[in-house]
Amino acid sequence: MITPARDIYSSRADRAAGIVQRRDPVVYGSAKVEPGTGLDAEQLGGYERNGYILLKNFFSAQETQALKREVERLVRDPAIRRREEAITEKGTDVVRSVFMVHKLSKLLGRMSQDMRLVGIARQILGSDVYIHQSRANMKPGFKGKEFYWHSDFETWHVEDGMPAMRALSCSVLLTDNDASNGPLMVVPGSHRQFVSCVGETPQDHYKQSLKKQEYGVPDPVSLQLLVDQGGIDVLSAPAGSVVFFDCNIMHGSNSNISPYPRSNVFMVYNSVENTLNPPRYGLNPRPEFIATRESFAPIQAVEPGYLRSV
């Protein structure tokens, strides 16, 4: 009888929380990058060390405005608001997130293929990539709620069956993100340690977790240890900036109690060599709009000129 290999990133399997060292690389090696794209050696080293990189003013003001208008159009569209891809804040009709935006919008679909973004994802992950998940996160003034501390990989590993830490998020800032409106916060270096969380995941957990996550969040002791080691970086940056961050970095954001909205678009790039297995513990697969399973075809990168005529 063959004994199944032990899951080194086991989580939500028993009553104990814990921290284990990451076994996977952070930067997987060189992949083909188009000339004039990608990170230089210093930037790549910073990403490997800290688990993220902030690239200010990556998109021009004109490009950013075109993307922002498109997200606003999606949020206003009654047909979109009725879809399950539109997630509202708990107990309200305020839109918190719209998922699968690369399929719901031709323009955002092209953005997900932008050779400048795809090139960096390929460079870090060392292979061709596909979109595991995409979403627009909105934090309207006075109403936008927090996203509590979490590692994306913990959820993707348990609830989606993602095998290894070979994915990353790319956040495109559509509005200025500053200390007042709930910007992304990360714990530098935390991507090198995996926090095993407590609790048994209910079936169809996504119906609650997309509004407020209660399972798959770190315990206070583990979180404090990570912050004691790495501190907290608050990623304030102007609209048009881009953040790439590792799938396992501990991150979150505060509520927006300012009058000014904060909106970002996220593309999750996963390696084509890291496609999904069945979820852990007999959980049902999450819907396609949260975790891509229908096709793992590599992205065909496009020139950035798609935004000039918008």
N, C-alpha and C positions, 0 to 999 in steps of 0.2 A: 504494500500500500504506500502510495506517494503522499508524504505530508506536505500540505500547502506551505509555501514560503511565508515566514512571519512578516507582517506588515510593519515596517520600521516607523511609519507615520500613523500608527494606530491612534484613533481619537474617538471619543464618545463610546468607548467599548466597555468601560467599567467605571467604578466610582472615583478613581484617582485621576488627578491632574498631574502633569509633569512636563519637563522640557527635555528634548533630545536634540543632539547635534544634527544638522543638515548633512545628508550623505550625497546630495546631488551638486554638480557644479552650479555656479551663478552665471558665468559667461562660458558658453559651451564650445567656443572655438570659432574659427573664421568661417564665414559663409560668403558667397558671392554678393558683393555690394556694388551698386551702380556708382560710377564715377561722380564725385561731388556730393555723395550722400554718406550717411553713417556717422559714427562717433570717432573722434581721434583717440589716440592711446591714453591720454590723460583723462578724458571723459569716460572712456570704457573702464579704466582703473577705478575711477570714483564710483561708477555704478556697481562694480564688483565689490567694492569695500563697503559702501553705504546701503546698497540695495535700491537706489533710485538715482535719477538725474533730472534736474529741472533745466529746461531749455527755454529761456525767455525770448519773447517776440519771435517765435518760430513761424507763425503765420502772419501775413501782413494784415493791416487794419481792414482792408477791403475783403480779404478772404475770411477773416474772423466774423465780420458783419454778415456776410452771406451765410455762413454756417449758423450763426446765432438766429438769423431770421428763419432759417429752415426749422430749427428746433422749436422756435416759438410757434411756427405754423402747425407743427405736429401736435403741440400741447393744446392749441386752440381748436383743432379739428374734432368735432363731435364724434365722428366715426372712429377716430383713433382713441378718444377717451373712453369709448365703449368696449374697446378690445382688451383682452386679458394682458396684453403687453403694457398697458398703462396702469401703473401702481399709484394709488393715492395715499396720502398721509393717513395714519390710523384715525378712524372716526370722523374723517372729513372728506370733501371732494377735491381737495387740493392735490394736484399731480406731483408726486414725489420723484418718480422715474418713468421713463418709457424705454422698454427693452426692444431688442432686435431692430434698432434704428437703421442699421446698414441694409436691411431688407425693406423697411417701411418707407425709406427715402432714397431716391436715386442719388441725390447729391451726397448724402452721408455714406451711402454705399461706395461712391467714388472716393470719398475721403478715406475710408477704411483701406483702400487700395493705393493710396498716395505713396509713391515710391520713396518719399522722404521718411515716412513713418515705417513702411514695410521694410525698408533697408535697415533701419536700426533694429527692428525686431529680429530680422534674420541674422544680423551681426551678433546680437547677444545670444540668441537661442541656437545658433549654429546650424540652421536648416531652413527649408521652406516653412511657411506658417499658414495657418487658417484662422478664421474668426471663431473663437469659442463662445464669445458673448459680446454683445454691444448694448449700450444704454446711454440715455441722456439723464443726468441727475439734476434736478431743479431744487433750488432752495429759495423760494420767494421771500421777499422781505417780510419780517415779523412772523412768518409761518413755517419756514423750512426747518425741519427737525434734524437731530443729530444722526450720524451713522457711528455706532459704537465701535470701539477697538475690535479688530479682527484680522486674521490672516485669510486672504481669499483661498489660498491653497487648501487650508483645513476644510473649508466647505466644499470646494471642488473635488477634493480627494474622497471625502465621505459621501457626499450627496450626488456627485456626478461620476465618480470612478476615475478621475484623472490620476494616472499612475505616478508621475514624477513632477518635481519642481522645474518644469521646462516651459513655463508660460510667463507672460508679463502683461501688465495693463499699460495702456497709453491714454492719458487724460488730456484732452484739448480744452483749455480754459476759454470759454466764450464770453465771460465777463471778468472784470478785475476780481481777483481773489485776494482778500486782505484779512487782517486780524479781526475785523468786525463782522464779517458775513459767513463765517464757518468754513475756512479753507481746509484743504487736506492737511492732516498732520501725520507724520511718520516717525517711527523709532529707528534711527539709523543703526545698521548692523543686526537688527532683529531677524532679518531674513536668513541668518545662519543658524537659527535655532527654531525648532518646531515645538509649538505649545500644544500638548494633548489636552483636549477639553473634556469636561464632565457632561453627563446627561445622555439619555437615549433619545435619538432623533425620531420624532413622530413621522408617520407617512405624510406626504404632501406638505412638509414643513415650510416649503417656499411660500405658501399662501399667507403665512404669518411673518416669516423672516424677512421678506422683501419690504415689509412695513416697519418691523422692529425685530431685530435678531435676538433670540433668547438662548438658542443652542449654538455651539461653535464659537463662543466668545471666551476669551482667556479669563482664568481665575485671577483675583487681585494680587496674589503673591507672585505668580509668574509674570504678570504684567509689570509689577513694580521692579522685579529683578531685571527685566529687559530695559526698562526706562533708566534704572540706576546705571546700567552699563552704557547705554547709547544716548540717553537724553531724548528730547522730542524736538523735531524740526517742523516748524510751521511754514508751509509752502505758499507764501504770499508771492503773487506775481501778476503782471498785467494780462489783460485779455490777449489771446493769440499765443500765449506760452503753452508749452507741452511738458508733461511729466511722464516719464517712463518709470515704472516701479515693479519690482520683483513680485511674483505671485505669493511669496511667503512673508513679505515684510508686514509687520504689525502697523496698522494704520486706522484712522477714523477721522471724524470731523464733528465740530460743535454745531448746535442749532444756530440758525441765522435770526438774531433778534434785531438786526439793523433794518433800516428801511429799504436797503438795496439788495436786489436779487443776486444770487450766485448760481451760475449754470455751467456745467461741463459735460462734454461727451467722452465716453470711455469706449475704447476698443480693446478687447482682450485677445491677444495673439498667442496661439498655442502652437508648438512644434508639430509638424505632420508626423514626427516620430514619437509623439506622446498622446496619441488619440485615446478616447475614453473607453474604459472597461465598464461593466455593470457597476452601479453604486454599491457601497459597502452595506453589510448587515441586512440584505434583502430589501432595501428601500426601492421604491418605484423610481424609475428615471424621471428627472425633472423635465418639464416641457421643452420643446425645441427652442422656444424664444429665450430660454435661460441657458441652455447647454446644448450646443450644436452636436447632433449625431447623424443627421441625414447625409451629410457629405463632409469629408475632410480634405477636399481638393485644395491644393495650394493656391494662395492668392496670386493673381496676375497683376503685378504692379502697374500703375498708370502715371503718366507725367502730371505734374501739379497744375497744368494749364486748365484743368476742368473747372476751376473756380473763377477764371478771368472773365468769363462771359455771363456770370450770374449777377 
